[in-house]
Amino acid sequence: MAKSEEAVLRGKILKQLREDTGLTQKELGKRCGINYRLIQSYEQGGKDPKNMTIGTLFLLARGLNIPINTLVEKLFDYQEP
């Protein structure tokens, strides 16, 4: 399955949010109870974050220590360069 440009862009945003907290994929996964390989897949654009469940979004927001609305805004309300 080909990666969509939007999935790759959302993945880069998620990666930047994670790196801003100083966490590795494994650390974030452990912190929020999500397998790090799923986080890796989102970050690389293999899975599109737009298909995340609300539960996954909630867990990631909690793991990143940001409000869920901030995570949603950053992932879905971005401006193309």
Secondary structure by P-SEA (a helix, b strand, c coil): ccccaaaaaaaaaaaaaaaaacccaaaaaaaccccaaaaaaaaacccccccccaaaaaaaaaaacccaaaaaaaacccccc
